[in-house]
Amino acid sequence: MESDVLRELYEKYHQKAYLYVLSLCRDKETAEDIVSEGFEKAFLTVEGCPEGFFWWLLR
């Protein structure tokens, strides 16, 4: 996947994903770790820019 697409996805969804995970675990460092790992795995496995990327990421 191109770096521009990755950057756009990260900028668009990072804050939303972080706040969602933070609401579940109630720990800032843990939430940041989970979201970072989630994006890392997503960028290694996702092809293109799937519709519903945010919900795909949270799975």
CHARMM internal coordinates of N, CA and C (Angstrom, degrees):
IC EDIT
DIST 1 N 1 CA 1.4536
DIST 1 CA 1 C 1.5305
ANGL 1 N 1 CA 1 C 107.53
DIST 1 C 2 N 1.3093
ANGL 1 CA 1 C 2 N 116.55
DIHE 1 N 1 CA 1 C 2 N 144.12
DIST 2 N 2 CA 1.4544
ANGL 1 C 2 N 2 CA 121.08
DIHE 1 CA 1 C 2 N 2 CA -177.77
DIST 2 CA 2 C 1.5174
ANGL 2 N 2 CA 2 C 110.90
DIHE 1 C 2 N 2 CA 2 C -71.10
DIST 2 C 3 N 1.3413
ANGL 2 CA 2 C 3 N 115.46
DIHE 2 N 2 CA 2 C 3 N 148.47
DIST 3 N 3 CA 1.4630
ANGL 2 C 3 N 3 CA 120.04
DIHE 2 CA 2 C 3 N 3 CA -176.75
DIST 3 CA 3 C 1.5293
ANGL 3 N 3 CA 3 C 112.29
DIHE 2 C 3 N 3 CA 3 C -65.17
DIST 3 C 4 N 1.3338
ANGL 3 CA 3 C 4 N 118.30
DIHE 3 N 3 CA 3 C 4 N -30.34
DIST 4 N 4 CA 1.4671
ANGL 3 C 4 N 4 CA 120.47
DIHE 3 CA 3 C 4 N 4 CA 177.89
DIST 4 CA 4 C 1.5262
ANGL 4 N 4 CA 4 C 111.05
DIHE 3 C 4 N 4 CA 4 C -64.67
DIST 4 C 5 N 1.3181
ANGL 4 CA 4 C 5 N 116.24
DIHE 4 N 4 CA 4 C 5 N -40.45
DIST 5 N 5 CA 1.4616
ANGL 4 C 5 N 5 CA 120.96
DIHE 4 CA 4 C 5 N 5 CA 178.93
DIST 5 CA 5 C 1.5246
ANGL 5 N 5 CA 5 C 109.39
DIHE 4 C 5 N 5 CA 5 C -66.97
DIST 5 C 6 N 1.3232
ANGL 5 CA 5 C 6 N 116.99
DIHE 5 N 5 CA 5 C 6 N -43.07
DIST 6 N 6 CA 1.4623
ANGL 5 C 6 N 6 CA 120.74
DIHE 5 CA 5 C 6 N 6 CA 178.33
DIST 6 CA 6 C 1.5149
ANGL 6 N 6 CA 6 C 111.46
DIHE 5 C 6 N 6 CA 6 C -60.28
DIST 6 C 7 N 1.3035
ANGL 6 CA 6 C 7 N 115.86
DIHE 6 N 6 CA 6 C 7 N -45.26
DIST 7 N 7 CA 1.4703
ANGL 6 C 7 N 7 CA 120.90
DIHE 6 CA 6 C 7 N 7 CA -180.00
DIST 7 CA 7 C 1.5279
ANGL 7 N 7 CA 7 C 110.35
DIHE 6 C 7 N 7 CA 7 C -62.12
DIST 7 C 8 N 1.3137
ANGL 7 CA 7 C 8 N 116.17
DIHE 7 N 7 CA 7 C 8 N -43.13
DIST 8 N 8 CA 1.4618
ANGL 7 C 8 N 8 CA 120.63
DIHE 7 CA 7 C 8 N 8 CA -179.75
DIST 8 CA 8 C 1.5311
ANGL 8 N 8 CA 8 C 111.38
DIHE 7 C 8 N 8 CA 8 C -63.31
DIST 8 C 9 N 1.3216
ANGL 8 CA 8 C 9 N 116.43
DIHE 8 N 8 CA 8 C 9 N -44.14
DIST 9 N 9 CA 1.4644
ANGL 8 C 9 N 9 CA 120.34
DIHE 8 CA 8 C 9 N 9 CA 178.19
DIST 9 CA 9 C 1.5250
ANGL 9 N 9 CA 9 C 111.16
DIHE 8 C 9 N 9 CA 9 C -63.22
DIST 9 C 10 N 1.3176
ANGL 9 CA 9 C 10 N 115.93
DIHE 9 N 9 CA 9 C 10 N -42.98
DIST 10 N 10 CA 1.4674
ANGL 9 C 10 N 10 CA 120.16
DIHE 9 CA 9 C 10 N 10 CA 179.73
DIST 10 CA 10 C 1.5222
ANGL 10 N 10 CA 10 C 110.89
DIHE 9 C 10 N 10 CA 10 C -62.62
DIST 10 C 11 N 1.3216
ANGL 10 CA 10 C 11 N 116.57
DIHE 10 N 10 CA 10 C 11 N -49.10
DIST 11 N 11 CA 1.4638
ANGL 10 C 11 N 11 CA 120.58
DIHE 10 CA 10 C 11 N 11 CA -178.93
DIST 11 CA 11 C 1.5264
ANGL 11 N 11 CA 11 C 111.85
DIHE 10 C 11 N 11 CA 11 C -63.78
DIST 11 C 12 N 1.3108
ANGL 11 CA 11 C 12 N 116.81
DIHE 11 N 11 CA 11 C 12 N -35.44
DIST 12 N 12 CA 1.4587
ANGL 11 C 12 N 12 CA 120.46
DIHE 11 CA 11 C 12 N 12 CA -177.40
DIST 12 CA 12 C 1.5281
ANGL 12 N 12 CA 12 C 112.52
DIHE 11 C 12 N 12 CA 12 C -74.72
DIST 12 C 13 N 1.3343
ANGL 12 CA 12 C 13 N 117.67
DIHE 12 N 12 CA 12 C 13 N -36.96
DIST 13 N 13 CA 1.4534
ANGL 12 C 13 N 13 CA 120.36
DIHE 12 CA 12 C 13 N 13 CA -169.89
DIST 13 CA 13 C 1.5244
ANGL 13 N 13 CA 13 C 116.11
DIHE 12 C 13 N 13 CA 13 C -113.89
DIST 13 C 14 N 1.3095
ANGL 13 CA 13 C 14 N 119.09
DIHE 13 N 13 CA 13 C 14 N -10.88
DIST 14 N 14 CA 1.4636
ANGL 13 C 14 N 14 CA 120.02
DIHE 13 CA 13 C 14 N 14 CA -175.62
DIST 14 CA 14 C 1.5260
ANGL 14 N 14 CA 14 C 112.33
DIHE 13 C 14 N 14 CA 14 C -59.09
DIST 14 C 15 N 1.2993
ANGL 14 CA 14 C 15 N 118.20
DIHE 14 N 14 CA 14 C 15 N -50.77
DIST 15 N 15 CA 1.4653
ANGL 14 C 15 N 15 CA 121.51
DIHE 14 CA 14 C 15 N 15 CA -176.92
DIST 15 CA 15 C 1.5346
ANGL 15 N 15 CA 15 C 111.43
DIHE 14 C 15 N 15 CA 15 C -62.42
DIST 15 C 16 N 1.3234
ANGL 15 CA 15 C 16 N 117.20
DIHE 15 N 15 CA 15 C 16 N -43.20
DIST 16 N 16 CA 1.4674
ANGL 15 C 16 N 16 CA 120.83
DIHE 15 CA 15 C 16 N 16 CA 179.24
DIST 16 CA 16 C 1.5239
ANGL 16 N 16 CA 16 C 110.84
DIHE 15 C 16 N 16 CA 16 C -63.50
DIST 16 C 17 N 1.3238
ANGL 16 CA 16 C 17 N 116.54
DIHE 16 N 16 CA 16 C 17 N -43.86
DIST 17 N 17 CA 1.4608
ANGL 16 C 17 N 17 CA 120.54
DIHE 16 CA 16 C 17 N 17 CA 179.86
DIST 17 CA 17 C 1.5254
ANGL 17 N 17 CA 17 C 110.42
DIHE 16 C 17 N 17 CA 17 C -65.27
DIST 17 C 18 N 1.3214
ANGL 17 CA 17 C 18 N 116.22
DIHE 17 N 17 CA 17 C 18 N -42.66
DIST 18 N 18 CA 1.4656
ANGL 17 C 18 N 18 CA 120.76
DIHE 17 CA 17 C 18 N 18 CA 179.47
DIST 18 CA 18 C 1.5300
ANGL 18 N 18 CA 18 C 110.74
DIHE 17 C 18 N 18 CA 18 C -60.63
DIST 18 C 19 N 1.3144
ANGL 18 CA 18 C 19 N 117.52
DIHE 18 N 18 CA 18 C 19 N -47.68
DIST 19 N 19 CA 1.4614
ANGL 18 C 19 N 19 CA 120.28
DIHE 18 CA 18 C 19 N 19 CA -179.03
DIST 19 CA 19 C 1.5245
ANGL 19 N 19 CA 19 C 111.66
DIHE 18 C 19 N 19 CA 19 C -64.21
DIST 19 C 20 N 1.3183
ANGL 19 CA 19 C 20 N 116.75
DIHE 19 N 19 CA 19 C 20 N -37.65
DIST 20 N 20 CA 1.4625
ANGL 19 C 20 N 20 CA 120.04
DIHE 19 CA 19 C 20 N 20 CA 177.90
DIST 20 CA 20 C 1.5302
ANGL 20 N 20 CA 20 C 110.36
DIHE 19 C 20 N 20 CA 20 C -63.85
DIST 20 C 21 N 1.3211
ANGL 20 CA 20 C 21 N 116.64
DIHE 20 N 20 CA 20 C 21 N -49.68
DIST 21 N 21 CA 1.4660
ANGL 20 C 21 N 21 CA 120.41
DIHE 20 CA 20 C 21 N 21 CA -178.88
DIST 21 CA 21 C 1.5266
ANGL 21 N 21 CA 21 C 110.36
DIHE 20 C 21 N 21 CA 21 C -65.14
DIST 21 C 22 N 1.3157
ANGL 21 CA 21 C 22 N 117.36
DIHE 21 N 21 CA 21 C 22 N -39.48
DIST 22 N 22 CA 1.4631
ANGL 21 C 22 N 22 CA 120.85
DIHE 21 CA 21 C 22 N 22 CA 177.61
DIST 22 CA 22 C 1.5246
ANGL 22 N 22 CA 22 C 110.84
DIHE 21 C 22 N 22 CA 22 C -60.51
DIST 22 C 23 N 1.3233
ANGL 22 CA 22 C 23 N 117.42
DIHE 22 N 22 CA 22 C 23 N -38.06
DIST 23 N 23 CA 1.4670
ANGL 22 C 23 N 23 CA 120.32
DIHE 22 CA 22 C 23 N 23 CA 178.92
DIST 23 CA 23 C 1.5251
ANGL 23 N 23 CA 23 C 111.49
DIHE 22 C 23 N 23 CA 23 C -65.46
DIST 23 C 24 N 1.3184
ANGL 23 CA 23 C 24 N 116.92
DIHE 23 N 23 CA 23 C 24 N -25.02
DIST 24 N 24 CA 1.4552
ANGL 23 C 24 N 24 CA 120.65
DIHE 23 CA 23 C 24 N 24 CA 179.60
DIST 24 CA 24 C 1.5271
ANGL 24 N 24 CA 24 C 112.80
DIHE 23 C 24 N 24 CA 24 C -86.03
DIST 24 C 25 N 1.3292
ANGL 24 CA 24 C 25 N 116.62
DIHE 24 N 24 CA 24 C 25 N -42.52
DIST 25 N 25 CA 1.4678
ANGL 24 C 25 N 25 CA 118.83
DIHE 24 CA 24 C 25 N 25 CA -173.04
DIST 25 CA 25 C 1.5316
ANGL 25 N 25 CA 25 C 113.70
DIHE 24 C 25 N 25 CA 25 C -101.35
DIST 25 C 26 N 1.3274
ANGL 25 CA 25 C 26 N 117.72
DIHE 25 N 25 CA 25 C 26 N -18.61
DIST 26 N 26 CA 1.4685
ANGL 25 C 26 N 26 CA 122.82
DIHE 25 CA 25 C 26 N 26 CA 176.83
DIST 26 CA 26 C 1.5298
ANGL 26 N 26 CA 26 C 114.29
DIHE 25 C 26 N 26 CA 26 C 60.10
DIST 26 C 27 N 1.3339
ANGL 26 CA 26 C 27 N 116.82
DIHE 26 N 26 CA 26 C 27 N 26.87
DIST 27 N 27 CA 1.4636
ANGL 26 C 27 N 27 CA 121.07
DIHE 26 CA 26 C 27 N 27 CA 177.48
DIST 27 CA 27 C 1.5283
ANGL 27 N 27 CA 27 C 108.16
DIHE 26 C 27 N 27 CA 27 C -138.40
DIST 27 C 28 N 1.3341
ANGL 27 CA 27 C 28 N 116.31
DIHE 27 N 27 CA 27 C 28 N 119.52
DIST 28 N 28 CA 1.4678
ANGL 27 C 28 N 28 CA 120.97
DIHE 27 CA 27 C 28 N 28 CA -173.69
DIST 28 CA 28 C 1.5207
ANGL 28 N 28 CA 28 C 112.81
DIHE 27 C 28 N 28 CA 28 C -60.39
DIST 28 C 29 N 1.3221
ANGL 28 CA 28 C 29 N 117.63
DIHE 28 N 28 CA 28 C 29 N -46.32
DIST 29 N 29 CA 1.4641
ANGL 28 C 29 N 29 CA 120.43
DIHE 28 CA 28 C 29 N 29 CA -177.54
DIST 29 CA 29 C 1.5287
ANGL 29 N 29 CA 29 C 111.39
DIHE 28 C 29 N 29 CA 29 C -65.80
DIST 29 C 30 N 1.3118
ANGL 29 CA 29 C 30 N 116.37
DIHE 29 N 29 CA 29 C 30 N -42.21
DIST 30 N 30 CA 1.4646
ANGL 29 C 30 N 30 CA 120.17
DIHE 29 CA 29 C 30 N 30 CA 178.71
DIST 30 CA 30 C 1.5217
ANGL 30 N 30 CA 30 C 110.54
DIHE 29 C 30 N 30 CA 30 C -64.07
DIST 30 C 31 N 1.3217
ANGL 30 CA 30 C 31 N 116.49
DIHE 30 N 30 CA 30 C 31 N -42.93
DIST 31 N 31 CA 1.4628
ANGL 30 C 31 N 31 CA 120.57
DIHE 30 CA 30 C 31 N 31 CA 179.21
DIST 31 CA 31 C 1.5217
ANGL 31 N 31 CA 31 C 110.78
DIHE 30 C 31 N 31 CA 31 C -61.26
DIST 31 C 32 N 1.3174
ANGL 31 CA 31 C 32 N 117.50
DIHE 31 N 31 CA 31 C 32 N -44.16
DIST 32 N 32 CA 1.4654
ANGL 31 C 32 N 32 CA 120.92
DIHE 31 CA 31 C 32 N 32 CA 179.81
DIST 32 CA 32 C 1.5272
ANGL 32 N 32 CA 32 C 110.66
DIHE 31 C 32 N 32 CA 32 C -63.42
DIST 32 C 33 N 1.3282
ANGL 32 CA 32 C 33 N 117.08
DIHE 32 N 32 CA 32 C 33 N -41.64
DIST 33 N 33 CA 1.4704
ANGL 32 C 33 N 33 CA 120.93
DIHE 32 CA 32 C 33 N 33 CA 178.28
DIST 33 CA 33 C 1.5223
ANGL 33 N 33 CA 33 C 110.99
DIHE 32 C 33 N 33 CA 33 C -62.12
DIST 33 C 34 N 1.3150
ANGL 33 CA 33 C 34 N 116.30
DIHE 33 N 33 CA 33 C 34 N -45.83
DIST 34 N 34 CA 1.4696
ANGL 33 C 34 N 34 CA 120.40
DIHE 33 CA 33 C 34 N 34 CA -178.29
DIST 34 CA 34 C 1.5239
ANGL 34 N 34 CA 34 C 110.69
DIHE 33 C 34 N 34 CA 34 C -62.81
DIST 34 C 35 N 1.3270
ANGL 34 CA 34 C 35 N 116.87
DIHE 34 N 34 CA 34 C 35 N -45.52
DIST 35 N 35 CA 1.4628
ANGL 34 C 35 N 35 CA 120.50
DIHE 34 CA 34 C 35 N 35 CA -178.70
DIST 35 CA 35 C 1.5288
ANGL 35 N 35 CA 35 C 110.47
DIHE 34 C 35 N 35 CA 35 C -66.46
DIST 35 C 36 N 1.3193
ANGL 35 CA 35 C 36 N 117.28
DIHE 35 N 35 CA 35 C 36 N -42.08
DIST 36 N 36 CA 1.4671
ANGL 35 C 36 N 36 CA 120.25
DIHE 35 CA 35 C 36 N 36 CA 178.71
DIST 36 CA 36 C 1.5182
ANGL 36 N 36 CA 36 C 111.42
DIHE 35 C 36 N 36 CA 36 C -61.06
DIST 36 C 37 N 1.3227
ANGL 36 CA 36 C 37 N 116.21
DIHE 36 N 36 CA 36 C 37 N -45.82
DIST 37 N 37 CA 1.4590
ANGL 36 C 37 N 37 CA 119.94
DIHE 36 CA 36 C 37 N 37 CA 178.78
DIST 37 CA 37 C 1.5298
ANGL 37 N 37 CA 37 C 111.16
DIHE 36 C 37 N 37 CA 37 C -65.18
DIST 37 C 38 N 1.3176
ANGL 37 CA 37 C 38 N 116.32
DIHE 37 N 37 CA 37 C 38 N -37.49
DIST 38 N 38 CA 1.4572
ANGL 37 C 38 N 38 CA 120.10
DIHE 37 CA 37 C 38 N 38 CA 178.25
DIST 38 CA 38 C 1.5200
ANGL 38 N 38 CA 38 C 112.36
DIHE 37 C 38 N 38 CA 38 C -62.42
DIST 38 C 39 N 1.3299
ANGL 38 CA 38 C 39 N 115.84
DIHE 38 N 38 CA 38 C 39 N -45.23
DIST 39 N 39 CA 1.4628
ANGL 38 C 39 N 39 CA 119.27
DIHE 38 CA 38 C 39 N 39 CA 178.03
DIST 39 CA 39 C 1.5208
ANGL 39 N 39 CA 39 C 110.93
DIHE 38 C 39 N 39 CA 39 C -65.90
DIST 39 C 40 N 1.3187
ANGL 39 CA 39 C 40 N 117.36
DIHE 39 N 39 CA 39 C 40 N -39.58
DIST 40 N 40 CA 1.4601
ANGL 39 C 40 N 40 CA 119.87
DIHE 39 CA 39 C 40 N 40 CA 179.50
DIST 40 CA 40 C 1.5306
ANGL 40 N 40 CA 40 C 110.40
DIHE 39 C 40 N 40 CA 40 C -60.53
DIST 40 C 41 N 1.3164
ANGL 40 CA 40 C 41 N 116.76
DIHE 40 N 40 CA 40 C 41 N -47.96
DIST 41 N 41 CA 1.4640
ANGL 40 C 41 N 41 CA 120.40
DIHE 40 CA 40 C 41 N 41 CA 179.06
DIST 41 CA 41 C 1.5236
ANGL 41 N 41 CA 41 C 111.36
DIHE 40 C 41 N 41 CA 41 C -64.55
DIST 41 C 42 N 1.3225
ANGL 41 CA 41 C 42 N 116.29
DIHE 41 N 41 CA 41 C 42 N -39.94
DIST 42 N 42 CA 1.4664
ANGL 41 C 42 N 42 CA 120.11
DIHE 41 CA 41 C 42 N 42 CA 179.69
DIST 42 CA 42 C 1.5188
ANGL 42 N 42 CA 42 C 110.80
DIHE 41 C 42 N 42 CA 42 C -62.14
DIST 42 C 43 N 1.3123
ANGL 42 CA 42 C 43 N 117.36
DIHE 42 N 42 CA 42 C 43 N -43.85
DIST 43 N 43 CA 1.4571
ANGL 42 C 43 N 43 CA 120.66
DIHE 42 CA 42 C 43 N 43 CA -177.48
DIST 43 CA 43 C 1.5208
ANGL 43 N 43 CA 43 C 111.76
DIHE 42 C 43 N 43 CA 43 C -68.37
DIST 43 C 44 N 1.3268
ANGL 43 CA 43 C 44 N 116.72
DIHE 43 N 43 CA 43 C 44 N -25.50
DIST 44 N 44 CA 1.4590
ANGL 43 C 44 N 44 CA 119.66
DIHE 43 CA 43 C 44 N 44 CA 178.16
DIST 44 CA 44 C 1.5239
ANGL 44 N 44 CA 44 C 112.44
DIHE 43 C 44 N 44 CA 44 C -81.24
DIST 44 C 45 N 1.3347
ANGL 44 CA 44 C 45 N 117.45
DIHE 44 N 44 CA 44 C 45 N -22.84
DIST 45 N 45 CA 1.4642
ANGL 44 C 45 N 45 CA 119.41
DIHE 44 CA 44 C 45 N 45 CA -173.27
DIST 45 CA 45 C 1.5170
ANGL 45 N 45 CA 45 C 114.99
DIHE 44 C 45 N 45 CA 45 C -114.10
DIST 45 C 46 N 1.3187
ANGL 45 CA 45 C 46 N 118.27
DIHE 45 N 45 CA 45 C 46 N -27.06
DIST 46 N 46 CA 1.4656
ANGL 45 C 46 N 46 CA 120.11
DIHE 45 CA 45 C 46 N 46 CA -175.20
DIST 46 CA 46 C 1.5280
ANGL 46 N 46 CA 46 C 109.87
DIHE 45 C 46 N 46 CA 46 C -76.41
DIST 46 C 47 N 1.3002
ANGL 46 CA 46 C 47 N 115.41
DIHE 46 N 46 CA 46 C 47 N 142.85
DIST 47 N 47 CA 1.4612
ANGL 46 C 47 N 47 CA 120.94
DIHE 46 CA 46 C 47 N 47 CA 176.58
DIST 47 CA 47 C 1.5166
ANGL 47 N 47 CA 47 C 108.33
DIHE 46 C 47 N 47 CA 47 C -116.42
DIST 47 C 48 N 1.3156
ANGL 47 CA 47 C 48 N 116.05
DIHE 47 N 47 CA 47 C 48 N 129.78
DIST 48 N 48 CA 1.4548
ANGL 47 C 48 N 48 CA 120.53
DIHE 47 CA 47 C 48 N 48 CA -177.05
DIST 48 CA 48 C 1.5144
ANGL 48 N 48 CA 48 C 110.26
DIHE 47 C 48 N 48 CA 48 C 70.95
DIST 48 C 49 N 1.2834
ANGL 48 CA 48 C 49 N 115.62
DIHE 48 N 48 CA 48 C 49 N -154.39
DIST 49 N 49 CA 1.4587
ANGL 48 C 49 N 49 CA 121.77
DIHE 48 CA 48 C 49 N 49 CA 177.86
DIST 49 CA 49 C 1.5206
ANGL 49 N 49 CA 49 C 107.48
DIHE 48 C 49 N 49 CA 49 C -122.69
DIST 49 C 50 N 1.3317
ANGL 49 CA 49 C 50 N 116.32
DIHE 49 N 49 CA 49 C 50 N 88.51
DIST 50 N 50 CA 1.4653
ANGL 49 C 50 N 50 CA 118.40
DIHE 49 CA 49 C 50 N 50 CA -174.11
DIST 50 CA 50 C 1.5161
ANGL 50 N 50 CA 50 C 112.45
DIHE 49 C 50 N 50 CA 50 C -64.16
DIST 50 C 51 N 1.3115
ANGL 50 CA 50 C 51 N 115.01
DIHE 50 N 50 CA 50 C 51 N 146.27
DIST 51 N 51 CA 1.4528
ANGL 50 C 51 N 51 CA 120.79
DIHE 50 CA 50 C 51 N 51 CA 173.86
DIST 51 CA 51 C 1.5200
ANGL 51 N 51 CA 51 C 107.18
DIHE 50 C 51 N 51 CA 51 C -62.66
DIST 51 C 52 N 1.2963
ANGL 51 CA 51 C 52 N 117.14
DIHE 51 N 51 CA 51 C 52 N 136.85
DIST 52 N 52 CA 1.4518
ANGL 51 C 52 N 52 CA 120.66
DIHE 51 CA 51 C 52 N 52 CA -179.34
DIST 52 CA 52 C 1.5151
ANGL 52 N 52 CA 52 C 113.25
DIHE 51 C 52 N 52 CA 52 C 73.71
DIST 52 C 53 N 1.3384
ANGL 52 CA 52 C 53 N 117.69
DIHE 52 N 52 CA 52 C 53 N 33.12
DIST 53 N 53 CA 1.4619
ANGL 52 C 53 N 53 CA 121.80
DIHE 52 CA 52 C 53 N 53 CA -177.49
DIST 53 CA 53 C 1.5189
ANGL 53 N 53 CA 53 C 111.78
DIHE 52 C 53 N 53 CA 53 C -54.29
DIST 53 C 54 N 1.3288
ANGL 53 CA 53 C 54 N 118.00
DIHE 53 N 53 CA 53 C 54 N -41.69
DIST 54 N 54 CA 1.4638
ANGL 53 C 54 N 54 CA 120.81
DIHE 53 CA 53 C 54 N 54 CA -177.11
DIST 54 CA 54 C 1.5256
ANGL 54 N 54 CA 54 C 110.86
DIHE 53 C 54 N 54 CA 54 C -58.76
DIST 54 C 55 N 1.3207
ANGL 54 CA 54 C 55 N 117.00
DIHE 54 N 54 CA 54 C 55 N -46.67
DIST 55 N 55 CA 1.4653
ANGL 54 C 55 N 55 CA 119.82
DIHE 54 CA 54 C 55 N 55 CA -179.46
DIST 55 CA 55 C 1.5159
ANGL 55 N 55 CA 55 C 111.09
DIHE 54 C 55 N 55 CA 55 C -70.67
DIST 55 C 56 N 1.3181
ANGL 55 CA 55 C 56 N 116.64
DIHE 55 N 55 CA 55 C 56 N -33.85
DIST 56 N 56 CA 1.4593
ANGL 55 C 56 N 56 CA 121.00
DIHE 55 CA 55 C 56 N 56 CA 175.27
DIST 56 CA 56 C 1.5326
ANGL 56 N 56 CA 56 C 109.43
DIHE 55 C 56 N 56 CA 56 C -62.74
DIST 56 C 57 N 1.3212
ANGL 56 CA 56 C 57 N 115.97
DIHE 56 N 56 CA 56 C 57 N -42.28
DIST 57 N 57 CA 1.4682
ANGL 56 C 57 N 57 CA 121.11
DIHE 56 CA 56 C 57 N 57 CA 179.86
DIST 57 CA 57 C 1.5206
ANGL 57 N 57 CA 57 C 111.18
DIHE 56 C 57 N 57 CA 57 C -62.54
DIST 57 C 58 N 1.3046
ANGL 57 CA 57 C 58 N 117.69
DIHE 57 N 57 CA 57 C 58 N -42.50
DIST 58 N 58 CA 1.4574
ANGL 57 C 58 N 58 CA 120.66
DIHE 57 CA 57 C 58 N 58 CA -176.62
DIST 58 CA 58 C 1.5237
ANGL 58 N 58 CA 58 C 113.33
DIHE 57 C 58 N 58 CA 58 C -71.09
DIST 58 C 59 N 1.3230
ANGL 58 CA 58 C 59 N 117.35
DIHE 58 N 58 CA 58 C 59 N -19.13
DIST 59 N 59 CA 1.4633
ANGL 58 C 59 N 59 CA 119.29
DIHE 58 CA 58 C 59 N 59 CA 176.96
DIST 59 CA 59 C 1.4878
ANGL 59 N 59 CA 59 C 108.14
DIHE 58 C 59 N 59 CA 59 C -67.38
END
COOR INIT
IC SEED 1 N 1 CA 1 C
IC BUILD
